[in-house]
């Protein structure tokens, strides 16, 4: 019968030291397994313990980075502090970030010249400044170049051996490198590189966590870009509003709370202080009673989603009592989960001068239309490119057509004229187009009701920037009544030419049949009146 011998103190001490050494080797990623039954058990337990501790450190680093993302809007501070956060918990042994130049840098407010706009690192004893200068010259290390071409995480299992030309290759201490480009919304901002124990580098959970922190940093850069763009647009809009004398308003649809800018009040002769306190009812009070109904309806259509935009013209009362024409435009800015409007933004533009100009043009147009109607003269214009034809209302009436917005195409005009005159007119138009020679022809045309009419048609060329004729304009004068009047005058003239001889013979015959007799005027001794 054999008996087991208990290990001596020295043996136990040796085994403990071996286990601690194995545990340290596992933690540092220098070995994966150790032979021996007791040692293997210790190693497995130590490996699980080290793995759990590492994941906790990585999660803590990610939490710190997420907290940083919320508050930091400076891209340089972001990448510098992110590298520090990733390494200070020992989740990652070292880390570096490079941001690209060009349009991505422009969006971040960084210098756009050069291949790299900024770079930051943490956890390195040296060598990064050398790498920074290479990056600025466009000399990207192999890991960066490959990561830029791929949307996946790149693993460098042994940077010391795989990247002998990299200034950082000796800083990894047997650890592996993980590299991923920072991309969001189709824009590549740069890359992130970290080092992890080699045993974990290809682990799915390890890579998922790394992808998460890379995605968070990319989103943070995108957020900074979007915020800068929004601020630039806000400043641009403020300058546009200030330069264009546009009033602005904001309306809380639910509470009726409103905000007007100074120009909104100024175009009505007020200051904001004079209108304060103000709300939605202030606007209603100032709108002309005759326009308020249509303005309310247009606003309701937008709020209830029947129209995308709010657009209305109305009068508002100036402080001095006169009425100012306003163009009011707006759009719903926010809606709740069920689609009800929450807030709205819009602008006021003073269009009083425009309205007065429109009224003046309308009066001139009416006067011209009446003049054309009295003179039976219609006007026309033809743009050769696109065959765009414009007729005055009187020209429609001359041809026996109802005035409408669209005139017949120019090629169809020939059909109005009698065949004998078409060739002359076509030749004159062609000569005007090719050689710029104006024309004036007397031609005949047939109205839609069958009447034959006479007219004088005139055409004048208009030259474009290249010197070629690109437009004709002119008039058509219906002279039918003038020609008829001339014919009647000619007949009367002929009758007058023959009248003297006819009248002499008539008087002679009358005298022979009934000679005139005169009685003396006894009162004055002169011959009296004929009897």
PEPE-V653011 format. One record per residue. SS is DSSP state (alpha for helix, beta for strand, coil for the rest). PSI is psi in degrees with one decimal (* if undefined). Layout:
ss:SS psi:PSI
ss:SS psi:PSI
This chain:
ss:coil psi:126.2
ss:coil psi:150.9
ss:coil psi:141.3
ss:coil psi:144.6
ss:coil psi:127.4
ss:coil psi:142.3
ss:coil psi:147.9
ss:coil psi:170.2
ss:alpha psi:-43.9
ss:alpha psi:-36.8
ss:alpha psi:-43.9
ss:alpha psi:-40.6
ss:alpha psi:-38.6
ss:alpha psi:-43.7
ss:alpha psi:-39.9
ss:alpha psi:-42.9
ss:alpha psi:-36.4
ss:alpha psi:-40.2
ss:alpha psi:-42.1
ss:alpha psi:-37.8
ss:alpha psi:-40.0
ss:alpha psi:-39.9
ss:alpha psi:-42.2
ss:alpha psi:-37.4
ss:alpha psi:-38.9
ss:alpha psi:-45.2
ss:alpha psi:-36.6
ss:coil psi:-3.9
ss:coil psi:19.5
ss:coil psi:-25.5
ss:coil psi:159.2
ss:coil psi:-40.3
ss:coil psi:157.9
ss:coil psi:132.1
ss:coil psi:160.3
ss:coil psi:137.4
ss:alpha psi:-52.7
ss:alpha psi:-41.0
ss:alpha psi:-38.5
ss:alpha psi:-40.0
ss:alpha psi:-44.7
ss:alpha psi:-41.7
ss:alpha psi:-44.0
ss:alpha psi:-43.2
ss:alpha psi:-43.1
ss:alpha psi:-37.7
ss:alpha psi:-44.0
ss:alpha psi:-40.2
ss:alpha psi:-44.7
ss:alpha psi:-39.0
ss:alpha psi:-44.4
ss:alpha psi:-42.5
ss:alpha psi:-38.9
ss:alpha psi:-44.6
ss:alpha psi:-38.8
ss:alpha psi:-40.5
ss:alpha psi:-39.4
ss:alpha psi:-44.6
ss:alpha psi:-38.8
ss:alpha psi:-40.1
ss:alpha psi:-42.0
ss:alpha psi:-40.5
ss:alpha psi:-43.4
ss:alpha psi:-40.1
ss:alpha psi:-41.0
ss:alpha psi:-39.3
ss:alpha psi:-36.2
ss:alpha psi:-41.8
ss:alpha psi:-36.3
ss:alpha psi:-36.2
ss:alpha psi:-20.1
ss:coil psi:125.8
ss:coil psi:10.7
ss:coil psi:119.0
ss:alpha psi:-33.8
ss:alpha psi:-46.7
ss:alpha psi:-36.1
ss:alpha psi:-51.5
ss:alpha psi:-33.6
ss:alpha psi:-47.8
ss:alpha psi:-32.7
ss:alpha psi:-43.6
ss:alpha psi:-40.5
ss:alpha psi:-43.3
ss:alpha psi:-35.9
ss:alpha psi:-24.9
ss:alpha psi:-22.9
ss:alpha psi:-25.3
ss:coil psi:-3.1
ss:coil psi:16.4
ss:coil psi:-41.3
ss:coil psi:139.8
ss:coil psi:-35.7
ss:coil psi:164.7
ss:beta psi:147.3
ss:beta psi:149.8
ss:beta psi:137.0
ss:beta psi:132.2
ss:beta psi:133.2
ss:beta psi:157.7
ss:coil psi:-163.5
ss:coil psi:-148.8
ss:alpha psi:-36.4
ss:alpha psi:-42.6
ss:alpha psi:-37.5
ss:alpha psi:-42.3
ss:alpha psi:-28.0
ss:alpha psi:-3.9
ss:coil psi:21.6
ss:coil psi:170.5
ss:coil psi:132.3
ss:coil psi:-17.7
ss:coil psi:142.4
ss:coil psi:157.6
ss:coil psi:-27.7
ss:beta psi:130.5
ss:beta psi:-30.7
ss:beta psi:156.8
ss:beta psi:149.4
ss:beta psi:156.2
ss:beta psi:160.9
ss:beta psi:147.5
ss:coil psi:3.0
ss:coil psi:141.3
ss:coil psi:-23.0
ss:coil psi:171.1
ss:coil psi:-20.4
ss:alpha psi:-32.9
ss:alpha psi:-34.8
ss:alpha psi:-44.3
ss:alpha psi:-38.9
ss:alpha psi:-44.4
ss:alpha psi:-37.3
ss:alpha psi:-41.2
ss:alpha psi:-41.4
ss:alpha psi:-25.5
ss:coil psi:-0.6
ss:coil psi:13.3
ss:coil psi:85.4
ss:coil psi:138.7
ss:coil psi:161.6
ss:alpha psi:-40.5
ss:alpha psi:-40.5
ss:alpha psi:-45.7
ss:alpha psi:-42.7
ss:alpha psi:-38.4
ss:alpha psi:-33.1
ss:alpha psi:-26.6
ss:alpha psi:-11.3
ss:coil psi:149.4
ss:coil psi:4.3
ss:coil psi:166.3
ss:coil psi:130.7
ss:beta psi:132.9
ss:beta psi:124.7
ss:beta psi:99.3
ss:coil psi:-36.2
ss:coil psi:80.9
ss:alpha psi:-34.5
ss:alpha psi:-37.8
ss:alpha psi:-35.8
ss:alpha psi:-26.2
ss:coil psi:62.8
ss:coil psi:-23.6
ss:coil psi:-8.5
ss:coil psi:132.2
ss:coil psi:-15.7
ss:coil psi:3.2
ss:alpha psi:-27.0
ss:alpha psi:2.2
ss:alpha psi:-1.3
ss:coil psi:-16.8
ss:coil psi:45.4
ss:coil psi:4.8
ss:coil psi:164.2
ss:beta psi:160.9
ss:beta psi:140.1
ss:beta psi:131.5
ss:beta psi:136.5
ss:beta psi:141.9
ss:beta psi:147.8
ss:beta psi:105.3
ss:beta psi:135.8
ss:beta psi:135.5
ss:coil psi:39.5
ss:coil psi:3.0
ss:beta psi:128.4
ss:beta psi:117.0
ss:beta psi:-25.6
ss:beta psi:-150.4
ss:beta psi:158.8
ss:beta psi:132.9
ss:beta psi:132.9
ss:beta psi:165.1
ss:beta psi:141.5
ss:beta psi:161.8
ss:coil psi:136.0
ss:alpha psi:-32.1
ss:alpha psi:-22.5
ss:alpha psi:-8.7
ss:coil psi:-35.6
ss:coil psi:10.1
ss:coil psi:135.2
ss:alpha psi:-44.0
ss:alpha psi:-40.6
ss:alpha psi:-45.2
ss:alpha psi:-34.1
ss:alpha psi:-42.8
ss:alpha psi:-40.5
ss:alpha psi:-43.0
ss:alpha psi:-35.8
ss:alpha psi:-46.9
ss:alpha psi:-34.8
ss:alpha psi:-41.7
ss:alpha psi:-38.3
ss:alpha psi:-42.5
ss:alpha psi:-39.0
ss:alpha psi:-41.2
ss:alpha psi:-37.6
ss:alpha psi:-40.8
ss:alpha psi:-39.6
ss:alpha psi:-40.5
ss:alpha psi:-41.4
ss:alpha psi:-43.7
ss:alpha psi:-46.2
ss:alpha psi:-40.0
ss:alpha psi:-40.4
ss:alpha psi:-41.8
ss:alpha psi:-41.8
ss:alpha psi:-42.0
ss:alpha psi:-39.6
ss:alpha psi:-43.1
ss:alpha psi:-38.8
ss:alpha psi:-44.9
ss:alpha psi:-41.6
ss:alpha psi:-44.0
ss:alpha psi:-40.2
ss:alpha psi:-41.4
ss:alpha psi:-41.5
ss:alpha psi:-45.5
ss:alpha psi:-43.0
ss:alpha psi:-39.6
ss:alpha psi:-21.6
ss:alpha psi:4.5
ss:coil psi:44.2
ss:coil psi:133.3
ss:beta psi:143.5
ss:beta psi:152.5
ss:beta psi:149.1
ss:beta psi:140.3
ss:beta psi:122.3
ss:beta psi:107.5
ss:coil psi:-33.8
ss:coil psi:-39.6
ss:coil psi:-10.5
ss:coil psi:9.2
ss:coil psi:136.8
ss:beta psi:160.6
ss:beta psi:125.9
ss:beta psi:145.6
ss:coil psi:174.5
ss:alpha psi:-38.5
ss:alpha psi:-31.8
ss:alpha psi:-43.9
ss:alpha psi:-36.6
ss:alpha psi:-35.9
ss:coil psi:-10.2
ss:coil psi:7.6
ss:coil psi:8.7
ss:coil psi:167.5
ss:coil psi:161.7
ss:alpha psi:-38.7
ss:alpha psi:-35.6
ss:alpha psi:-27.7
ss:alpha psi:-18.4
ss:coil psi:136.9
ss:coil psi:144.6
ss:coil psi:158.3
ss:coil psi:-162.7
ss:alpha psi:-36.3
ss:alpha psi:-27.1
ss:alpha psi:-44.2
ss:alpha psi:-47.9
ss:alpha psi:-37.8
ss:alpha psi:-31.5
ss:alpha psi:-17.4
ss:beta psi:142.3
ss:coil psi:132.6
ss:alpha psi:-33.9
ss:alpha psi:-16.5
ss:alpha psi:-12.4
ss:alpha psi:-37.2
ss:alpha psi:-49.0
ss:alpha psi:-33.8
ss:alpha psi:-43.9
ss:alpha psi:-42.4
ss:alpha psi:-42.9
ss:alpha psi:-38.9
ss:alpha psi:-42.9
ss:alpha psi:-38.9
ss:alpha psi:-38.6
ss:alpha psi:-45.2
ss:alpha psi:-39.1
ss:coil psi:3.8
ss:coil psi:8.6
ss:coil psi:-25.0
ss:coil psi:150.1
ss:coil psi:-42.8
ss:beta psi:155.3
ss:beta psi:128.5
ss:beta psi:119.0
ss:beta psi:145.1
ss:beta psi:132.6
ss:beta psi:171.4
ss:beta psi:143.2
ss:beta psi:147.4
ss:beta psi:125.2
ss:coil psi:160.2
ss:coil psi:-31.6
ss:coil psi:4.3
ss:coil psi:-19.4
ss:coil psi:169.0
ss:beta psi:132.0
ss:beta psi:130.0
ss:beta psi:130.4
ss:beta psi:133.7
ss:beta psi:115.0
ss:beta psi:123.4
ss:beta psi:145.3
ss:beta psi:169.6
ss:beta psi:145.0
ss:beta psi:128.5
ss:beta psi:-38.1
ss:beta psi:146.2
ss:beta psi:157.6
ss:coil psi:-173.5
ss:coil psi:-24.7
ss:coil psi:7.8
ss:coil psi:4.2
ss:coil psi:139.5
ss:beta psi:136.5
ss:beta psi:-44.4
ss:beta psi:155.6
ss:beta psi:146.2
ss:beta psi:144.6
ss:beta psi:-179.8
ss:beta psi:152.2
ss:beta psi:131.6
ss:beta psi:128.8
ss:beta psi:112.2
ss:coil psi:25.1
ss:alpha psi:-47.3
ss:alpha psi:-39.7
ss:alpha psi:-42.8
ss:alpha psi:-41.4
ss:alpha psi:-38.7
ss:alpha psi:-42.9
ss:alpha psi:-41.4
ss:alpha psi:-40.3
ss:alpha psi:-43.7
ss:alpha psi:-37.5
ss:alpha psi:-42.8
ss:alpha psi:-41.8
ss:alpha psi:-39.7
ss:alpha psi:-43.5
ss:alpha psi:-40.8
ss:alpha psi:-43.5
ss:alpha psi:-41.8
ss:alpha psi:-41.3
ss:alpha psi:-38.8
ss:alpha psi:-44.6
ss:alpha psi:-40.7
ss:alpha psi:-41.4
ss:alpha psi:-38.0
ss:alpha psi:-5.7
ss:coil psi:45.3
ss:beta psi:126.5
ss:beta psi:150.6
ss:beta psi:155.5
ss:beta psi:162.4
ss:beta psi:146.6
ss:beta psi:120.6
ss:beta psi:115.8
ss:coil psi:-43.8
ss:coil psi:117.4
ss:coil psi:-2.8
ss:coil psi:50.7
ss:beta psi:117.8
ss:beta psi:136.2
ss:beta psi:131.4
ss:beta psi:146.8
ss:coil psi:164.6
ss:alpha psi:-37.9
ss:alpha psi:-33.6
ss:alpha psi:-38.3
ss:alpha psi:-46.6
ss:alpha psi:-36.6
ss:alpha psi:-39.3
ss:coil psi:-0.6
ss:coil psi:23.0
ss:coil psi:155.1
ss:coil psi:131.3
ss:coil psi:132.1
ss:coil psi:172.1
ss:coil psi:-38.2
ss:coil psi:121.2
ss:coil psi:158.4
ss:coil psi:151.5
ss:coil psi:152.0
ss:alpha psi:-36.1
ss:alpha psi:-23.8
ss:alpha psi:-8.0
ss:alpha psi:-32.0
ss:alpha psi:-29.7
ss:alpha psi:-21.7
ss:alpha psi:-28.9
ss:beta psi:151.7
ss:coil psi:147.3
ss:alpha psi:-36.2
ss:alpha psi:-23.1
ss:alpha psi:-11.4
ss:alpha psi:-44.4
ss:alpha psi:-42.0
ss:alpha psi:-43.2
ss:alpha psi:-42.9
ss:alpha psi:-39.3
ss:alpha psi:-40.7
ss:alpha psi:-40.9
ss:alpha psi:-43.6
ss:alpha psi:-41.5
ss:alpha psi:-34.6
ss:alpha psi:-42.0
ss:alpha psi:-43.6
ss:alpha psi:-38.5
ss:alpha psi:-2.6
ss:coil psi:27.6
ss:coil psi:119.2
ss:coil psi:161.0
ss:beta psi:156.2
ss:beta psi:111.4
ss:beta psi:144.7
ss:beta psi:119.3
ss:beta psi:170.3
ss:beta psi:146.7
ss:beta psi:161.7
ss:beta psi:122.8
ss:coil psi:167.1
ss:coil psi:-21.3
ss:coil psi:6.0
ss:coil psi:-6.4
ss:coil psi:137.3
ss:beta psi:125.7
ss:beta psi:155.6
ss:beta psi:143.0
ss:beta psi:161.2
ss:beta psi:118.6
ss:beta psi:132.1
ss:beta psi:143.6
ss:beta psi:137.6
ss:beta psi:133.8
ss:beta psi:153.3
ss:beta psi:129.4
ss:beta psi:145.2
ss:coil psi:-174.4
ss:coil psi:-27.6
ss:coil psi:1.6
ss:coil psi:-11.3
ss:coil psi:153.6
ss:beta psi:121.2
ss:beta psi:-1.2
ss:beta psi:140.7
ss:beta psi:144.4
ss:beta psi:157.5
ss:beta psi:-156.2
ss:beta psi:162.0
ss:beta psi:117.9
ss:beta psi:114.2
ss:beta psi:108.5
ss:coil psi:17.9
ss:alpha psi:-48.8
ss:alpha psi:-35.1
ss:alpha psi:-43.6
ss:alpha psi:-40.7
ss:alpha psi:-39.5
ss:alpha psi:-40.9
ss:alpha psi:-39.5
ss:alpha psi:-41.5
ss:alpha psi:-39.4
ss:alpha psi:-40.2
ss:alpha psi:-41.2
ss:alpha psi:-44.8
ss:alpha psi:-37.7
ss:alpha psi:-42.3
ss:alpha psi:-40.5
ss:alpha psi:-38.2
ss:alpha psi:-36.3
ss:alpha psi:-35.4
ss:alpha psi:-10.3
ss:alpha psi:-42.4
ss:alpha psi:-48.7
ss:alpha psi:-39.3
ss:alpha psi:-41.5
ss:alpha psi:-37.0
ss:alpha psi:-46.8
ss:alpha psi:-34.3
ss:alpha psi:-41.9
ss:alpha psi:-41.4
ss:alpha psi:-45.2
ss:alpha psi:-38.7
ss:alpha psi:-38.1
ss:alpha psi:-39.5
ss:alpha psi:-37.3
ss:alpha psi:-31.6
ss:coil psi:80.6
ss:coil psi:144.7
ss:coil psi:141.3
ss:coil psi:143.9
ss:beta psi:138.1
ss:beta psi:138.3
ss:beta psi:148.7
ss:beta psi:104.5
ss:coil psi:-23.3
ss:coil psi:-35.0
ss:coil psi:3.5
ss:coil psi:7.1
ss:beta psi:166.3
ss:beta psi:144.3
ss:beta psi:-167.8
ss:beta psi:151.1
ss:beta psi:149.0
ss:coil psi:*
